[in-house]
Amino acid sequence: MYTLKNSIPVPGWKGGFLDGHPDWKYPNPQLGSLPMLDNLANINLLQRQMPVKWPEFSWKTQPDGGESSRCFQMFAPYISRLGYTDIGRVYSIICPQQGVWIFDKICLNVEVTVTGQRGWVNEQPDDQAKGPSLAADMTVEGKIWFSPKQGIFGQLLWAVLEKSHHPFPLDKANAIKVTTHCPQKPEQPIFPLRVGESKKFKSPDFSRHEDMAWVVGNLDVEIGDITKTNDPKVDEFNELVMKAFNIASGNMLAPGNILSWNVWFEAPELVNQQEWRTHAERWRKSIDEHHGSPDGPGSKPRYFNGEEFSPLENALDEAIADVFDFLKRHFKELIDWLKKLA
């Protein structure tokens, strides 16, 4: 059992959601008989939550490479959370967001949007899970769009795209959408969140929090293709942006790569339903205005030995040059007009 020092769950836990459903329990939870629910449809039913203080992400910077290319990065504290009832039924999972600067030239918002979920939490120690336990299934979609806060190149880019009358990814509604699925199962969009650390790789000490966390869960998702928009210019542009993003991030969202999380939870708390509803907007506003997060920064991506990941500057410069070439090919007159105004 992982116990957070000087922390105990708030009163009010009842339990019982698992009663009569042995197939949902460990050692091998099968949640197929639970319906997948819209992630935002039942916030009014939430009573308790487990906040993720340490969201530890991991991926290979070379998708076809060995474990030596694996990076580890903690996203911002409390970027994610599991919401459930007093009896233990999960009804919502808050998704991670962060801002990413590409060499101080372009700033992107990145969000893992939970589109559907089902699951349970048991705050009482479980013999099979060896402590408090949880199990959930999820569907998610990656979304990437430009932050209003930009460097000089990004400001030019924004001005051109905004006046182009095409649905470029300048807001979440027109975000670049990246599909995901269960690893090695492209036909299966549902993937599991289960108790314990991932057994698919060894985590370095700097990404482990067993002496402080209440419980830890793990999940893996394989990155799929970009969703087409039916606008050829936008589709071409989105591919170029994703190329630059993946060079800068070490192929975090490259098709075929597997993005893994070890999510380290604090002890259960009560839910403020209004705060839950507005969480995503508050985070996005913080990212847009300050390029930060409300509860402090995460860590830089590092390899197992602690060495920081550093993108190939030449490759990134070429990718950004490709974006500029796109603008000149498709919107030269607009660029010339903006230069005259400046």
C-alpha positions as CSV (number, residue, x, y, z in Angstrom):
1,M,0.0,0.0,0.0
2,Y,1.4,3.4,-1.0
3,T,0.6,5.9,1.8
4,L,1.0,9.7,1.5
5,K,2.7,11.1,4.6
6,N,0.4,13.1,6.9
7,S,-2.5,12.5,4.6
8,I,-5.7,10.4,5.0
9,P,-8.8,10.3,2.8
10,V,-11.6,12.7,3.7
11,P,-14.7,11.0,5.4
12,G,-17.7,9.9,3.5
13,W,-16.4,6.8,1.7
14,K,-19.2,4.1,1.5
15,G,-18.1,1.6,-1.2
16,G,-20.2,-1.2,-2.5
17,F,-20.1,-0.5,-6.2
18,L,-18.1,-3.7,-6.8
19,D,-20.6,-5.9,-4.9
20,G,-21.9,-8.7,-7.0
21,H,-19.4,-8.1,-9.8
22,P,-16.4,-10.3,-9.3
23,D,-15.4,-9.9,-13.0
24,W,-14.6,-6.2,-12.3
25,K,-12.1,-7.0,-9.6
26,Y,-8.5,-7.8,-9.5
27,P,-6.4,-9.7,-10.4
28,N,-7.8,-9.2,-13.9
29,P,-10.6,-6.6,-14.1
30,Q,-12.9,-6.9,-17.0
31,L,-15.1,-3.9,-17.4
32,G,-17.0,-4.8,-20.6
33,S,-20.3,-5.0,-18.8
34,L,-20.1,-1.3,-17.8
35,P,-21.2,1.2,-20.4
36,M,-18.7,3.7,-21.7
37,L,-19.9,7.1,-20.6
38,D,-19.4,10.6,-22.0
39,N,-16.7,12.2,-19.8
40,L,-18.6,15.4,-19.2
41,A,-22.1,14.1,-19.0
42,N,-22.3,13.2,-15.3
43,I,-20.3,15.8,-13.4
44,N,-23.4,16.5,-11.2
45,L,-22.9,12.9,-9.8
46,L,-19.3,13.4,-8.7
47,Q,-18.7,13.3,-4.9
48,R,-15.0,12.3,-4.5
49,Q,-11.8,12.6,-6.4
50,M,-8.2,11.4,-6.4
51,P,-5.8,14.1,-7.7
52,V,-2.8,13.1,-9.7
53,K,0.1,15.1,-8.1
54,W,2.8,13.3,-10.1
55,P,1.7,12.6,-13.7
56,E,4.8,10.7,-15.1
57,F,4.8,10.3,-18.9
58,S,7.2,8.0,-20.8
59,W,7.8,7.4,-24.5
60,K,10.5,6.3,-26.9
61,T,12.2,9.2,-28.7
62,Q,12.9,6.7,-31.5
63,P,9.7,4.6,-31.8
64,D,11.5,1.7,-33.4
65,G,14.5,2.0,-31.1
66,G,15.5,0.3,-27.9
67,E,14.8,1.3,-24.3
68,S,17.9,3.6,-24.4
69,S,15.8,6.1,-26.4
70,R,13.0,6.2,-23.7
71,C,12.3,9.6,-22.2
72,F,10.6,10.4,-18.9
73,Q,8.8,13.6,-18.1
74,M,6.5,14.7,-15.3
75,F,3.7,17.0,-16.6
76,A,2.5,19.7,-14.3
77,P,1.2,18.7,-10.9
78,Y,-2.5,18.1,-10.5
79,I,-2.9,18.2,-14.3
80,S,-5.2,15.1,-14.1
81,R,-7.8,13.7,-11.7
82,L,-10.2,10.8,-11.2
83,G,-13.8,11.7,-10.2
84,Y,-16.2,9.2,-8.6
85,T,-19.1,8.6,-6.2
86,D,-19.1,7.7,-2.5
87,I,-19.8,4.1,-3.5
88,G,-16.9,4.1,-6.0
89,R,-18.2,4.5,-9.5
90,V,-16.0,6.6,-11.8
91,Y,-17.9,9.2,-13.8
92,S,-15.2,11.6,-15.1
93,I,-11.4,11.8,-15.7
94,I,-9.8,15.2,-16.1
95,C,-7.4,15.2,-19.0
96,P,-3.8,16.5,-19.1
97,Q,-2.9,19.8,-20.8
98,Q,0.4,21.7,-21.3
99,G,2.0,24.4,-23.3
100,V,5.0,23.6,-25.5
101,W,7.4,26.2,-26.9
102,I,9.3,25.3,-30.0
103,F,12.6,27.2,-29.7
104,D,10.8,30.4,-28.6
105,K,9.3,30.7,-32.1
106,I,6.0,28.9,-31.8
107,C,3.8,28.1,-28.8
108,L,1.4,25.2,-28.9
109,N,-1.3,24.0,-26.5
110,V,-1.4,20.2,-26.1
111,E,-4.3,18.3,-24.6
112,V,-5.1,14.7,-24.1
113,T,-8.9,14.9,-24.3
114,V,-10.8,12.0,-22.5
115,T,-13.8,11.3,-24.8
116,G,-15.2,8.3,-22.9
117,Q,-14.6,6.3,-19.7
118,R,-15.9,3.7,-17.3
119,G,-14.5,2.3,-14.1
120,W,-14.4,2.2,-10.3
121,V,-12.3,3.1,-7.2
122,N,-12.0,1.1,-4.0
123,E,-10.5,3.2,-1.2
124,Q,-10.3,0.2,1.1
125,P,-7.2,-2.1,1.0
126,D,-7.6,-4.9,-1.5
127,D,-5.8,-8.2,-1.0
128,Q,-5.4,-8.7,-4.8
129,A,-4.3,-5.2,-5.6
130,K,-2.3,-5.0,-2.3
131,G,-3.8,-1.7,-1.2
132,P,-6.4,0.9,-2.4
133,S,-7.3,0.1,-6.0
134,L,-8.9,1.4,-9.1
135,A,-9.7,0.2,-12.6
136,A,-10.9,2.2,-15.6
137,D,-11.2,2.1,-19.3
138,M,-10.8,5.2,-21.5
139,T,-10.9,6.6,-25.0
140,V,-8.9,9.7,-25.7
141,E,-8.0,12.1,-28.5
142,G,-4.9,14.2,-28.7
143,K,-5.5,17.8,-29.6
144,I,-2.9,20.5,-30.6
145,W,-3.6,24.1,-31.3
146,F,-1.7,27.4,-31.3
147,S,-1.6,29.5,-28.1
148,P,-2.3,33.2,-28.5
149,K,1.1,33.8,-26.9
150,Q,3.7,33.5,-29.6
151,G,7.3,34.5,-30.5
152,I,7.9,36.7,-33.5
153,F,7.6,33.9,-36.1
154,G,4.5,32.6,-34.4
155,Q,2.9,36.1,-34.4
156,L,3.4,36.3,-38.2
157,L,2.1,32.8,-38.6
158,W,-1.0,33.6,-36.5
159,A,-1.7,36.8,-38.4
160,V,-1.6,35.0,-41.8
161,L,-3.7,32.0,-40.7
162,E,-6.3,34.2,-38.9
163,K,-7.0,36.2,-42.1
164,S,-6.9,33.2,-44.4
165,H,-10.5,32.1,-43.9
166,H,-9.5,28.5,-43.4
167,P,-10.1,26.4,-40.2
168,F,-6.4,26.4,-39.1
169,P,-5.7,25.2,-35.5
170,L,-5.8,28.6,-33.8
171,D,-8.3,27.4,-31.1
172,K,-9.4,24.2,-29.6
173,A,-12.5,23.9,-31.8
174,N,-10.2,23.6,-34.8
175,A,-7.4,21.7,-33.1
176,I,-5.2,19.2,-34.9
177,K,-6.8,15.9,-33.8
178,V,-4.6,12.9,-33.2
179,T,-6.3,9.5,-33.0
180,T,-5.3,6.9,-30.4
181,H,-6.0,3.2,-29.7
182,C,-5.1,0.3,-27.5
183,P,-1.4,-0.7,-28.2
184,Q,-1.1,-3.1,-31.1
185,K,-4.9,-3.1,-31.6
186,P,-5.7,-0.3,-34.1
187,E,-9.4,-1.4,-34.3
188,Q,-9.8,-1.0,-30.5
189,P,-10.0,2.7,-29.3
190,I,-10.6,1.6,-25.6
191,F,-7.5,1.1,-23.4
192,P,-7.2,0.3,-19.7
193,L,-6.0,2.2,-16.6
194,R,-5.0,-0.3,-13.9
195,V,-3.4,-0.1,-10.5
196,G,0.4,-0.4,-10.1
197,E,3.3,0.9,-12.1
198,S,3.8,-0.1,-15.7
199,K,5.7,-3.4,-16.1
200,K,6.6,-2.7,-19.7
201,F,9.7,-0.7,-18.7
202,K,11.8,0.2,-15.7
203,S,11.3,3.7,-14.3
204,P,14.2,5.7,-13.0
205,D,14.1,6.8,-9.3
206,F,13.4,10.5,-10.3
207,S,10.0,9.4,-11.8
208,R,8.9,7.3,-8.9
209,H,7.0,8.5,-5.8
210,E,6.2,5.4,-3.8
211,D,7.1,7.0,-0.5
212,M,4.6,9.8,-1.0
213,A,1.7,8.6,-3.2
214,W,-1.6,7.2,-2.0
215,V,-1.9,4.8,-5.0
216,V,-0.4,4.6,-8.5
217,G,-2.0,3.6,-11.8
218,N,-0.6,3.0,-15.2
219,L,-1.9,3.1,-18.8
220,D,-0.5,2.8,-22.4
221,V,-2.0,4.2,-25.6
222,E,-0.7,4.0,-29.1
223,I,-0.7,7.1,-31.3
224,G,-2.6,6.9,-34.5
225,D,-3.0,9.2,-37.5
226,I,-4.1,12.8,-37.7
227,T,-7.8,13.2,-38.5
228,K,-8.4,14.8,-41.9
229,T,-10.3,18.1,-42.1
230,N,-11.4,17.9,-45.8
231,D,-9.6,21.2,-46.3
232,P,-6.4,20.3,-48.3
233,K,-4.5,23.4,-47.2
234,V,-5.3,22.8,-43.5
235,D,-4.4,19.1,-43.8
236,E,-1.0,19.9,-45.4
237,F,-0.4,22.5,-42.7
238,N,-1.3,20.2,-39.8
239,E,1.1,17.6,-41.1
240,L,3.9,20.2,-41.1
241,V,3.1,21.3,-37.6
242,M,3.0,17.8,-36.3
243,K,6.4,17.1,-37.9
244,A,7.9,20.1,-36.1
245,F,6.1,19.2,-32.8
246,N,7.4,15.6,-32.9
247,I,11.0,16.8,-33.6
248,A,10.8,19.2,-30.7
249,S,9.2,16.6,-28.3
250,G,11.1,13.5,-29.3
251,N,8.3,11.9,-31.2
252,M,5.8,12.0,-28.4
253,L,2.9,11.9,-30.7
254,A,4.4,10.2,-33.7
255,P,2.1,7.6,-35.4
256,G,2.9,4.1,-34.0
257,N,4.6,5.4,-30.9
258,I,3.3,4.3,-27.5
259,L,2.7,7.0,-24.8
260,S,2.7,5.6,-21.3
261,W,1.7,7.1,-18.0
262,N,2.4,6.2,-14.4
263,V,-0.1,8.4,-12.5
264,W,0.7,8.8,-8.8
265,F,-2.4,9.9,-6.8
266,E,-2.8,11.8,-3.6
267,A,-5.4,10.7,-1.0
268,P,-9.1,11.1,-1.9
269,E,-10.8,14.4,-1.5
270,L,-14.3,15.8,-1.9
271,V,-15.3,17.2,-5.3
272,N,-16.3,20.8,-6.0
273,Q,-18.5,20.2,-9.1
274,Q,-18.3,23.8,-10.3
275,E,-14.5,23.7,-10.1
276,W,-14.5,20.4,-12.0
277,R,-16.6,21.9,-14.8
278,T,-14.3,24.9,-15.2
279,H,-11.0,23.1,-14.6
280,A,-10.1,22.8,-18.3
281,E,-10.8,26.4,-19.1
282,R,-8.8,27.7,-16.2
283,W,-5.8,25.6,-17.1
284,R,-6.0,26.6,-20.8
285,K,-6.2,30.3,-19.8
286,S,-3.1,29.9,-17.5
287,I,-1.2,28.2,-20.4
288,D,-2.2,30.9,-22.9
289,E,-1.4,33.9,-20.6
290,H,1.7,32.7,-18.7
291,H,2.8,29.6,-20.5
292,G,2.6,27.9,-17.2
293,S,0.2,25.9,-15.0
294,P,-1.8,26.9,-12.0
295,D,-0.1,24.5,-9.6
296,G,3.5,24.8,-10.8
297,P,5.7,23.4,-13.6
298,G,6.5,19.8,-14.5
299,S,9.9,18.5,-15.4
300,K,12.0,18.5,-18.6
301,P,12.1,15.3,-20.5
302,R,15.0,13.1,-19.5
303,Y,16.5,9.8,-20.3
304,F,16.8,7.0,-17.7
305,N,20.3,8.2,-16.7
306,G,19.0,11.7,-16.1
307,E,20.4,13.3,-19.2
308,E,18.0,15.9,-20.6
309,F,16.5,15.3,-24.1
310,S,17.6,17.9,-26.6
311,P,15.9,18.0,-30.1
312,L,18.1,18.2,-33.2
313,E,18.2,21.9,-33.9
314,N,19.0,21.6,-37.6
315,A,16.1,19.2,-38.1
316,L,13.8,21.6,-36.2
317,D,14.9,24.6,-38.2
318,E,14.2,22.7,-41.4
319,A,10.7,21.7,-40.1
320,I,9.9,25.4,-39.2
321,A,11.3,26.5,-42.6
322,D,8.9,24.0,-44.2
323,V,6.0,25.8,-42.4
324,F,7.2,29.2,-43.7
325,D,7.5,27.8,-47.2
326,F,3.9,26.7,-46.9
327,L,2.8,30.2,-46.0
328,K,4.8,31.7,-49.0
329,R,3.3,29.2,-51.4
330,H,-0.3,29.6,-50.4
331,F,-0.5,33.1,-48.9
332,K,2.2,35.2,-50.4
333,E,-0.1,38.1,-51.2
334,L,-1.4,38.1,-47.6
335,I,2.2,38.1,-46.2
336,D,3.2,41.0,-48.5
337,W,0.1,42.9,-47.3
338,L,0.9,42.4,-43.6
339,K,4.5,43.5,-44.2
340,K,3.2,46.8,-45.6
341,L,1.0,47.3,-42.6
342,A,4.0,46.7,-40.3
